[in-house]
Amino acid sequence: MEWKKDLLSTPVKFLFIALCLTSCKNPLLHHNSPIDVVIEENFFEQRTCIIGDTGTGSSDQFLVAKALAQDVCHNIIHTGDLIYPKGLKNASSEQFQSKFSAPFKENLEVSRFFLTLGNHDYRRNPKAWLDIARENEALIYPHPFYGVKFKDACLTFIDTNLNFRKGQELWLQDQIKDFNETCKIKIAIAHHPLISSGHHGKAHGMVDKFLSQYILSNYDLYLAGHDHQLSIETKLSGTALAISGAGAKIRPIKNKKATYSLSDLGYMVLSFENDKATLDIKRVDESGIAHTAFTYPLEIKRN
């Protein structure tokens, strides 16, 4: 509970980026321009958990959320598919309660959630998440794509459903140009992986082109979901690729080309010690207890 007190007393600033998108008239957009969230804290002093593909309301989702709550994450990054199978109808939908706020009740009391939307979240009314986040101080989702700037880290949340492709590309180019010496680590987050040892395999078409062009070599780490597994995929162009999509259900691993892959319920934890980063894969057992299955030392490119 102490973290909640600290979290809610920390000013979170929202900077509106003056960039009119090609989709400015799209009713999904809460603001016409993307947003930078500024948090006057040191990311390297915090524990950040990554979870995805949770929105079932099943006993398995509650099991993983229970383990996640015991990990005392300062930040929780959600890689999308918040509500299965068709997203939310509106901000007052009962499914928000049964498939998000109830399973994550303990987490919402002590952690700050950064959201991305998955393909299932777009099947009804994705704008509902903008409305919900506006009323819930524990949820950060000010725009379909947005940047988060800590004192020592830069996070970029991307919409790989590509509903705003042209405008998002212009914004992302500016995000990359604005990286400076204060960004000791640069992390991109979206729903769809670029490559995967699981069911979906390699990205196709515009998603492949988009991620290859803007993420590879520009970021230290790319976090995704979509495939229901926990994996560290083969690094490409200096960018580590990780998939955390086993927050409620799993699928078999299809190939063994990843650095490490696991078909089991769980999540990941990013932590720092002496300016060195590690990404832990956490497997959750039938009792709701998390066990470290693999630890990946993350190499950080210096500016």
C-alpha angles and dihedrals in degrees: 000000000000090000091056090056091050093044096051093047092052112095112239110197124203115207116196112219112219098230121123110215127216084242097051091129094052107118090220091074113092088191128024091232133050119254140229114214111209118203116184094214137100110256090196089065093055138079114232123195124199123207134161149175093033107137102113103097086221128144088254091058090051089048094054092043089053091055091044091055090055090055092066097219116193089203130024117197114200115203095202146266090101094168127029138238105005108357124240130324092209143332092280094052114137089226091070087062098042099040103032121011096040097048091042097040095120093041093053089056095057108020141058115231123214109197136207124178125237131206093270091054090062097057094089125006115340090175087075089078092056089053093046094048091049089060098040118067092197092062123073114196110124098157139002087264126020145155128239119203121194121181090265107017141053121212123187120198112201134191106226091179080083097216088141099033102148097042092043092053092054091048092047092052088056092047091056093046090053095057109118142169092288090066099086088169130022118204130181121199131192140138104253121065122224092221129006138185087209140074100306098044118188121003116256138215119341095000090056092047093045096050095041092051101044108024107039113087092000097075134046093216137017116199121197143159129191094109111077099234144080114248148151104214126203111291115247126200091343095307119119113222121208134175122205107175103129100096095122111358140018142214130200120270109251102200139014098228095108123098085239133349134179132186098207139103115273149084141244134257125210114199140161137219124176090349091304119122129214130185113208123198108217119203115201117215129210091272093057094254120137121225126189106245098174139002119209119195106221117217113217121207113223121221 
